[in-house]
Structures are given as structure tokens and as C-alpha cells.
Amino acid sequence: MIQRIQTVYLVLVALISGILPFFVNLWSDARGEEIYAKNEVLVSIIFYVIGALALWTVFLYKKRKNQFVINRLNIILNLFLLGLFVYRSLNLSGETSVSEKGIGMLIPVFSIVFLTLANRAIKKDEDLVKSVDRLR
């Protein structure tokens, strides 16, 4: 049952978190150098873990409850990454020169949206299976 809609959402999360941060700048420092995820070790590890969790969740299609729990863990990890970005951006703005925030800081927001949509679809599947079991 890999052809479900939550698989599309989870693959999008894996692509957004696993590939996109290494090509889209996260922020620019005061000297004008663009900072990517590959320049920050902690950020790149978190992005890889988010992408790997999303791909792993795709293959747990027989265990919908585990899918739901792992997606929630992934959402929490994205919120942690978003908090790290907010902390970093607040520190960047205190410099003498003005630094610029990049579009890559929104990647966790998009991931959270797609993970929430995947959780809704998983919940809908679980409710459907429970309703069929009641009929037997």
C-alpha cells in the first residue's frame, strides 16, 4: 500500500529536508557569505535525520500507529530545528552590519505542514480500517 497519499507527503518531506537545504542558502552573514546546511554540522545532521525518518516512515505502511508516532517525532525535530533557526537569526541581527536571512529557514515550516497532512491521511486510513473491523 505504498500508493497512498501520505507516501507522497512523506517523500516530499524527505526531498525537501534531504536535498533542498544544501542548495538553498539558510542565511547570509555580515560579510555577505551565504551559509548553507553543509557549512553547519548540527543543522545538516538534523536535516538528514528528518529526511531519513520520513523515508523510514514510508516503509512502515503496515504499522499505521508507528507511522503516526514517528511523524510526530519528526514534527518535534522540525520544531527544534525551527527554534534553532530563530535563535540563530536573533543572534545574526545583533551584528554591526545587517545580515540577511535566507529562504532556507522556511524549510522546517514546509516539512511540518506536509507531516501534518500525512498524519491526517494516516488517521483517516486507521479510522477506515476500524470501521471495517466493526462490520465483521
ZIGI-V816565 format. One record per residue. N is the residue number from 1. RES is the residue in one small letter. SS is DSSP state (helix for helix, strand for strand, loop for the rest). Layout:
BEGIN
N,RES,SS
N,RES,SS
END
This chain:
BEGIN
1,m,loop
2,i,loop
3,q,loop
4,r,loop
5,i,helix
6,q,helix
7,t,helix
8,v,helix
9,y,helix
10,l,helix
11,v,helix
12,l,helix
13,v,helix
14,a,helix
15,l,helix
16,i,helix
17,s,helix
18,g,helix
19,i,loop
20,l,helix
21,p,helix
22,f,helix
23,f,loop
24,v,loop
25,n,loop
26,l,loop
27,w,strand
28,s,strand
29,d,loop
30,a,loop
31,r,loop
32,g,loop
33,e,loop
34,e,strand
35,i,strand
36,y,loop
37,a,helix
38,k,helix
39,n,helix
40,e,loop
41,v,helix
42,l,helix
43,v,helix
44,s,helix
45,i,helix
46,i,helix
47,f,helix
48,y,helix
49,v,helix
50,i,helix
51,g,helix
52,a,helix
53,l,helix
54,a,helix
55,l,helix
56,w,helix
57,t,helix
58,v,helix
59,f,loop
60,l,loop
61,y,loop
62,k,loop
63,k,loop
64,r,helix
65,k,helix
66,n,helix
67,q,helix
68,f,helix
69,v,helix
70,i,helix
71,n,helix
72,r,helix
73,l,helix
74,n,helix
75,i,helix
76,i,helix
77,l,helix
78,n,helix
79,l,helix
80,f,helix
81,l,helix
82,l,helix
83,g,helix
84,l,helix
85,f,helix
86,v,helix
87,y,helix
88,r,helix
89,s,helix
90,l,helix
91,n,helix
92,l,helix
93,s,loop
94,g,loop
95,e,loop
96,t,loop
97,s,loop
98,v,loop
99,s,loop
100,e,strand
101,k,strand
102,g,loop
103,i,helix
104,g,helix
105,m,helix
106,l,helix
107,i,helix
108,p,helix
109,v,helix
110,f,helix
111,s,helix
112,i,helix
113,v,helix
114,f,helix
115,l,helix
116,t,helix
117,l,helix
118,a,helix
119,n,helix
120,r,helix
121,a,helix
122,i,helix
123,k,helix
124,k,helix
125,d,helix
126,e,helix
127,d,helix
128,l,helix
129,v,helix
130,k,helix
131,s,helix
132,v,helix
133,d,helix
134,r,helix
135,l,helix
136,r,loop
END
